[in-house]
Amino acid sequence: MKSELITVGLTVLSGLLLFISSQYFLKCVLEPIMEVRKTIGEISYQIIMYANRFSNVADMNALSDNTVGPEIRAIGKEVRSLSARLVGNVQIVPMYRFFSILRFVPSRKRINAARAHLIGLSNSLVAYSESRNEYNKNNLESMKEIRKALRLRDK
């Protein structure tokens, strides 16, 4: 009788420990990794959604226009926000280097490259007439580098 109670107690205790450890893994490891991947998906979406604005930089004089100015500012703010969110999400993943070696997430070097290019895009949506072509080329290169850094598929 006493050994049966010990067996039941150990079974319940081991089940409880298994539940606690699996919840810890889920909440503290798996969910942060999924947030990083979700943010990368949002970046992919934004690059496609605003490709027309990135590859066709607005003229500085258009900012006074009531339709173009607010749209450009909103796009810049969204892209910068995604950059910040990506870096923030990376910070909460425990053992990030280990998971990047396993390729569950991009390496910090790739994250930093994507961050820099995203901020560059957010700052390069408007240019003076003389430099618009240069900005367009730089933005196209930045979009290419972001895809490369985050291993986004073109198709």
C-alpha positions in Angstrom: 0.0 0.0 0.0 2.7 2.4 1.0 4.8 1.7 -2.2 1.7 2.2 -4.3 1.2 5.7 -2.8 4.8 6.5 -3.5 4.5 5.3 -7.1 1.4 7.4 -7.6 3.0 10.4 -6.0 6.1 10.1 -8.1 4.0 9.7 -11.3 2.0 12.8 -10.4 5.1 14.8 -9.6 6.9 13.7 -12.8 3.8 14.6 -14.8 3.7 18.0 -13.2 7.4 18.6 -13.8 7.0 17.6 -17.4 4.1 20.0 -17.8 6.0 22.9 -16.2 9.1 22.3 -18.3 7.1 22.0 -21.6 5.2 25.2 -20.8 8.5 27.0 -20.0 9.9 25.9 -23.3 6.7 26.9 -25.2 6.4 30.4 -23.5 10.1 31.3 -23.1 11.7 29.7 -26.2 9.2 28.7 -28.9 6.9 31.8 -28.8 9.7 34.3 -29.0 11.2 32.4 -32.0 7.8 32.5 -33.6 7.6 36.3 -33.0 10.9 36.8 -34.8 9.6 34.7 -37.7 6.3 36.6 -37.7 8.1 39.9 -37.9 10.2 38.7 -40.7 7.0 37.7 -42.5 5.7 41.3 -41.9 8.9 42.7 -43.4 8.5 40.6 -46.5 4.9 41.9 -46.8 5.9 45.5 -46.4 8.7 45.2 -49.0 6.2 43.9 -51.5 3.4 46.2 -50.5 5.5 49.4 -50.7 7.9 48.4 -53.5 6.4 51.1 -55.7 7.3 53.8 -53.1 10.8 52.3 -52.5 11.6 52.1 -56.2 10.0 55.4 -57.1 11.1 57.9 -54.5 8.9 61.0 -54.1 10.1 64.4 -55.0 10.8 66.6 -52.0 8.4 69.2 -53.3 5.6 66.5 -53.2 5.7 66.5 -49.4 3.6 69.6 -49.3 0.9 67.7 -51.2 -1.8 66.7 -48.7 -2.0 63.1 -50.2 1.6 62.2 -50.8 3.2 63.7 -47.7 1.2 61.8 -45.0 1.4 58.6 -46.9 5.2 58.8 -47.2 5.6 59.6 -43.5 3.3 56.7 -42.6 5.3 54.2 -44.7 8.6 55.5 -43.3 7.2 55.1 -39.7 5.9 51.6 -40.4 9.2 50.4 -41.9 11.2 51.9 -39.0 8.8 50.3 -36.6 9.4 46.9 -38.2 13.1 47.3 -37.9 12.8 48.1 -34.2 10.4 45.3 -33.6 12.7 42.8 -35.3 15.6 43.8 -33.1 13.4 43.8 -30.0 12.1 40.3 -30.7 15.6 39.0 -31.2 16.5 40.3 -27.7 14.0 38.1 -26.0 14.9 34.8 -27.6 17.1 32.8 -25.1 20.1 31.0 -26.6 19.6 33.0 -29.8 23.0 32.0 -31.2 22.2 28.3 -30.7 18.9 28.7 -32.6 20.6 30.7 -35.3 23.1 27.9 -35.8 20.2 25.5 -36.2 18.8 28.1 -38.7 15.5 28.5 -36.8 16.3 32.3 -36.9 18.7 34.4 -38.9 22.1 35.2 -37.3 22.5 38.5 -35.4 24.8 39.7 -38.2 22.0 39.1 -40.7 19.5 40.8 -38.4 21.7 43.8 -38.0 22.2 44.0 -41.8 18.4 43.9 -42.3 17.9 46.5 -39.6 20.3 48.9 -41.2 18.7 48.5 -44.6 15.2 48.9 -43.2 16.1 52.1 -41.5 17.8 53.2 -44.7 14.6 52.6 -46.6 12.6 54.5 -44.1 14.9 57.5 -44.5 15.0 57.3 -48.3 11.5 57.7 -49.4 11.9 61.4 -50.4 14.7 63.1 -52.4 15.4 66.2 -54.3 14.8 65.9 -58.1 18.5 65.7 -58.9 19.2 62.7 -56.6 16.0 60.7 -57.1 17.5 58.2 -59.5 20.4 57.5 -57.0 17.9 57.0 -54.2 15.8 54.6 -56.3 18.9 52.5 -57.0 20.0 52.5 -53.4 16.5 51.5 -52.3 16.4 48.6 -54.8 19.8 47.5 -53.5 18.5 47.8 -49.9 15.4 45.7 -50.7 17.7 43.0 -52.2 20.0 43.0 -49.2 17.0 42.7 -46.8 15.7 39.7 -48.8 19.2 38.2 -48.7 19.8 38.8 -45.0 16.4 37.4 -43.9 16.4 34.7 -46.5 13.2 35.8 -48.0 12.0 34.1 -51.2 11.4 36.3 -54.2 8.5 34.1 -55.4 
